[in-house]
Amino acid sequence: MITAQMVKELREKTGAGMMDCKKALSETNGDMEKAIDYLREKGIAKATKKESRIAAEGLANIFVEGNKAVILEVNSETDFVSKNEEFKEMIQSIGKALLKSDAKTLEEALSLPCEDETINDLIVAKTAKIGEKLSLRRFTILNIEDGECFGAYLHMGGKIASLVVLKGANEEVAKEVAMQQAAMRPEYVFIEDVPESVVENERKIQKEIAMSEGKPAEIAEKMVDGRIQKFFKEICLAEQAFIKDGNISVSTYVKNNAGEIKYAIRYEVGEGMEKRSDDFAEEVMKQVNGN
């Protein structure tokens, strides 16, 4: 059954009209991902399949000490709480605790000592005091070797955190790359990171588009090769046009500064999570009124 909520979600992701979205969902038996591909093949949708779904609130942050860094995301239920100083202080405490550790899993992280208790105990205590569910969603700890440097950048007050490791270049260059990653939302760092299934799916879509334009099959194939290269320039950090000089790629910019990209990671708060469909203020009023 195709629901109004499904049509609304598809419209938000693709910008297509209501009837087109309803038809796409009907043609694909309600499969959201296939419906997005269907609209793209028909030339109706401009959005890419991987368009982020920003949902949960909270903050991301980066902590660097010497040759070690940690990037993390802590969630709250509302944006109001993410502006709370006590919430921000909690994130500082969690970040410092993670920096002292070699934790690899959330389970290990939550059991780490933090302010005379554990990270888990701290989060539980703050949840009870602040009145919203708080959670450490994810983190990554990175170590660099001699000759390498970190580039760290927070955007929109911590809604996006970008951490880059370069070899050979300096921190200023690394920060420029981190800013690029934050702004341009690449899904991968290098072409070789892109799964073959993703490439083949994009190739199929682009061929359908070329054929729908009336191009012969052999011409369509050649067009697809060019469009796949353009696809890589959109989704891979190293291949993207450098924001401050569109004539060169990010990897060329780094190379021109005697460096190379070793690693890059980007957290955007709430990406890939379900958005709260309820009205939080209304929910609070119901509790106040005893309903």
C-alpha positions as CSV (number, residue, x, y, z in Angstrom):
1,M,0.0,0.0,0.0
2,I,1.4,3.4,-1.0
3,T,0.8,5.9,1.9
4,A,0.8,9.7,1.9
5,Q,3.8,9.6,4.1
6,M,5.8,7.6,1.5
7,V,4.8,10.0,-1.2
8,K,5.8,13.0,1.0
9,E,9.2,11.4,1.8
10,L,9.9,10.7,-1.9
11,R,9.0,14.3,-2.8
12,E,11.4,15.6,-0.1
13,K,14.2,13.5,-1.5
14,T,13.8,14.1,-5.2
15,G,11.8,17.4,-5.6
16,A,9.5,15.6,-8.0
17,G,5.7,16.3,-8.2
18,M,3.2,14.4,-6.0
19,M,1.6,12.4,-8.9
20,D,5.1,11.5,-10.3
21,C,6.1,10.3,-6.9
22,K,2.9,8.3,-6.4
23,K,3.4,6.6,-9.8
24,A,7.1,5.8,-9.1
25,L,6.2,4.1,-5.8
26,S,3.4,2.2,-7.5
27,E,5.7,1.0,-10.3
28,T,8.3,-0.1,-7.8
29,N,5.9,-1.7,-5.3
30,G,6.8,0.9,-2.6
31,D,10.6,0.4,-2.7
32,M,11.9,3.9,-1.9
33,E,15.4,3.4,-3.4
34,K,14.0,1.9,-6.6
35,A,11.5,4.7,-6.9
36,I,14.3,7.3,-6.7
37,D,16.1,5.5,-9.5
38,Y,12.8,5.3,-11.5
39,L,12.4,9.1,-11.3
40,R,16.0,9.7,-12.2
41,E,15.7,7.5,-15.3
42,K,12.7,9.4,-16.4
43,G,14.6,12.6,-16.0
44,I,12.1,13.8,-13.3
45,A,14.3,13.7,-10.2
46,K,17.5,15.7,-9.8
47,A,18.4,14.3,-6.4
48,T,21.0,11.6,-6.1
49,K,20.2,8.3,-4.5
50,K,22.5,9.0,-1.5
51,E,21.0,12.3,-0.5
52,S,21.4,12.6,3.2
53,R,18.4,12.4,5.5
54,I,19.1,14.7,8.4
55,A,17.1,13.6,11.4
56,A,18.2,13.4,15.0
57,E,19.6,16.4,16.8
58,G,22.8,16.8,18.7
59,L,26.4,17.8,18.1
60,A,29.5,16.4,16.5
61,N,33.0,17.4,17.7
62,I,36.7,16.8,17.2
63,F,39.4,16.5,19.8
64,V,43.1,16.6,18.9
65,E,46.1,16.0,21.2
66,G,49.5,15.5,19.7
67,N,49.4,12.6,17.2
68,K,46.0,11.4,18.3
69,A,42.5,12.7,17.4
70,V,38.9,11.6,18.0
71,I,35.8,12.6,16.1
72,L,32.4,11.8,17.7
73,E,28.7,12.4,17.5
74,V,26.4,12.7,20.5
75,N,22.6,12.9,19.9
76,S,19.7,14.6,21.7
77,E,16.0,14.6,21.0
78,T,15.8,18.4,20.2
79,D,18.0,21.1,18.8
80,F,17.2,23.1,22.0
81,V,19.2,20.7,24.1
82,S,22.1,20.7,21.7
83,K,22.6,24.4,22.6
84,N,22.6,23.5,26.3
85,E,26.0,24.3,28.0
86,E,25.7,21.2,30.2
87,F,25.2,19.1,27.1
88,K,28.3,20.7,25.5
89,E,30.3,20.1,28.7
90,M,29.3,16.4,28.6
91,I,30.6,16.1,25.1
92,Q,33.9,17.7,26.2
93,S,34.2,15.1,29.0
94,I,33.4,12.2,26.6
95,G,35.9,13.5,24.0
96,K,38.7,13.7,26.6
97,A,38.0,10.3,27.9
98,L,38.1,8.8,24.4
99,L,41.4,10.5,23.6
100,K,43.0,8.7,26.6
101,S,41.8,5.3,25.3
102,D,42.1,2.9,22.4
103,A,38.4,2.0,22.4
104,K,37.2,0.5,19.1
105,T,33.5,-0.2,19.8
106,L,30.7,1.7,21.4
107,E,30.5,-0.9,24.2
108,E,34.2,-0.3,25.0
109,A,33.7,3.5,24.9
110,L,30.7,3.5,27.2
111,S,32.6,1.6,29.9
112,L,35.6,4.0,29.9
113,P,36.3,6.0,33.1
114,C,35.0,9.6,32.9
115,E,34.6,12.1,35.7
116,D,34.8,9.5,38.5
117,E,32.3,7.3,36.7
118,T,31.9,5.8,33.2
119,I,30.9,7.5,30.0
120,N,27.6,5.5,30.2
121,D,26.9,6.6,33.8
122,L,27.6,10.2,32.8
123,I,25.1,10.0,29.9
124,V,22.5,8.3,32.0
125,A,22.9,11.0,34.7
126,K,22.6,13.8,32.2
127,T,19.6,12.2,30.5
128,A,17.8,12.2,33.8
129,K,18.8,15.8,34.6
130,I,18.2,17.3,31.1
131,G,15.0,15.3,30.5
132,E,15.8,14.0,27.0
133,K,17.3,10.8,25.8
134,L,21.0,11.4,25.1
135,S,23.3,9.0,23.4
136,L,26.8,8.5,22.1
137,R,26.1,7.5,18.5
138,R,29.5,6.9,17.0
139,F,33.2,7.9,17.2
140,T,36.5,7.2,15.4
141,I,40.0,7.4,17.0
142,L,42.9,8.2,14.7
143,N,46.6,8.1,15.2
144,I,49.1,9.8,12.8
145,E,52.8,9.0,12.1
146,D,55.7,11.5,11.8
147,G,55.3,13.6,8.7
148,E,51.5,13.4,8.8
149,C,49.1,16.0,10.1
150,F,45.4,16.5,11.0
151,G,43.0,18.9,9.5
152,A,39.9,19.5,11.6
153,Y,36.9,21.6,10.9
154,L,33.5,22.1,12.6
155,H,30.7,23.6,10.6
156,M,27.3,25.1,11.7
157,G,28.3,25.0,15.3
158,G,29.1,21.3,15.3
159,K,26.3,20.0,13.1
160,I,29.1,18.8,10.7
161,A,32.5,17.7,11.8
162,S,35.3,17.0,9.2
163,L,38.6,15.3,10.0
164,V,41.4,14.8,7.5
165,V,44.9,13.2,7.6
166,L,47.5,14.4,5.1
167,K,51.0,13.2,4.6
168,G,53.7,15.8,3.7
169,A,51.6,18.9,3.7
170,N,50.9,21.2,6.6
171,E,47.9,21.8,8.9
172,E,46.7,24.8,6.9
173,V,46.4,22.7,3.8
174,A,44.8,19.9,5.8
175,K,42.2,22.3,7.2
176,E,41.3,23.5,3.7
177,V,40.6,19.9,2.7
178,A,38.6,19.4,5.8
179,M,36.5,22.5,5.0
180,Q,36.0,21.2,1.4
181,Q,34.8,17.9,2.8
182,A,32.4,19.6,5.2
183,A,30.9,21.8,2.5
184,M,30.7,19.5,-0.5
185,R,29.5,16.3,1.2
186,P,31.6,13.7,-0.6
187,E,30.4,10.1,0.0
188,Y,33.9,8.6,-0.6
189,V,37.5,9.7,-0.4
190,F,38.9,7.9,-3.5
191,I,37.5,6.4,-6.6
192,E,38.6,2.9,-5.5
193,D,36.5,3.4,-2.3
194,V,33.3,3.4,-4.4
195,P,31.6,-0.1,-4.4
196,E,31.3,-1.7,-7.8
197,S,27.5,-2.1,-7.2
198,V,27.2,1.7,-6.8
199,V,29.1,2.3,-10.1
200,E,27.1,-0.2,-12.0
201,N,23.8,1.2,-10.7
202,E,24.8,4.7,-11.8
203,R,26.0,3.4,-15.2
204,K,22.5,1.7,-15.6
205,I,20.7,5.0,-14.7
206,Q,22.9,7.1,-17.0
207,K,22.4,4.7,-19.9
208,E,18.6,4.8,-19.5
209,I,18.8,8.6,-19.5
210,A,20.9,8.6,-22.7
211,M,18.6,6.1,-24.4
212,S,15.6,8.2,-23.4
213,E,17.2,11.1,-25.2
214,G,17.1,9.1,-28.4
215,K,20.8,8.2,-28.6
216,P,21.8,4.9,-30.3
217,A,23.1,2.3,-27.9
218,E,26.8,2.6,-28.9
219,I,26.6,6.4,-28.5
220,A,24.8,6.0,-25.2
221,E,27.7,3.8,-23.9
222,K,30.3,6.4,-24.7
223,M,28.2,9.1,-23.1
224,V,27.9,7.0,-20.0
225,D,31.7,6.7,-19.6
226,G,32.0,10.5,-19.5
227,R,29.1,10.8,-17.1
228,I,30.6,8.2,-14.7
229,Q,33.8,10.3,-14.5
230,K,31.6,13.3,-13.7
231,F,29.8,11.1,-11.1
232,F,33.2,10.4,-9.4
233,K,34.0,14.1,-9.4
234,E,30.8,14.7,-7.4
235,I,31.0,11.9,-4.8
236,C,34.8,11.4,-4.2
237,L,36.7,14.0,-2.2
238,A,40.0,13.6,-4.0
239,E,38.3,14.1,-7.4
240,Q,36.1,17.0,-6.5
241,A,37.0,20.5,-7.9
242,F,38.8,22.4,-5.2
243,I,36.4,25.1,-3.9
244,K,39.0,27.9,-4.0
245,D,40.3,27.0,-7.5
246,G,37.9,25.1,-9.7
247,N,40.6,24.4,-12.3
248,I,42.2,21.8,-10.1
249,S,41.0,18.8,-8.1
250,V,41.4,18.5,-4.3
251,S,44.1,15.8,-4.8
252,T,46.0,18.1,-7.1
253,Y,45.7,21.0,-4.6
254,V,47.2,18.7,-1.9
255,K,49.9,17.4,-4.3
256,N,50.8,21.0,-5.3
257,N,51.5,21.5,-1.6
258,A,53.8,18.5,-1.4
259,G,51.3,16.3,0.2
260,E,48.8,13.4,-0.3
261,I,45.5,12.5,1.3
262,K,45.8,9.5,3.6
263,Y,42.4,9.5,5.3
264,A,39.2,11.6,5.7
265,I,36.1,11.2,7.7
266,R,33.0,13.4,7.9
267,Y,30.1,13.2,10.5
268,E,26.9,15.1,9.9
269,V,24.5,15.0,12.8
270,G,21.5,12.7,12.3
271,E,22.5,11.6,8.8
272,G,20.7,8.3,7.9
273,M,18.5,8.4,10.9
274,E,14.7,8.6,11.1
275,K,13.3,12.0,11.7
276,R,10.9,12.5,14.6
277,S,7.4,12.8,13.0
278,D,5.8,13.9,16.2
279,D,5.5,17.5,17.5
280,F,7.8,17.5,20.5
281,A,6.2,20.7,22.0
282,E,2.7,19.1,21.6
283,E,4.0,16.0,23.4
284,V,5.3,18.0,26.3
285,M,2.0,19.9,26.6
286,K,0.2,16.6,26.7
287,Q,2.4,15.4,29.6
288,V,1.9,18.8,31.4
289,N,-1.9,18.5,31.0
290,G,-1.9,14.9,32.1
291,N,-3.1,13.4,28.8
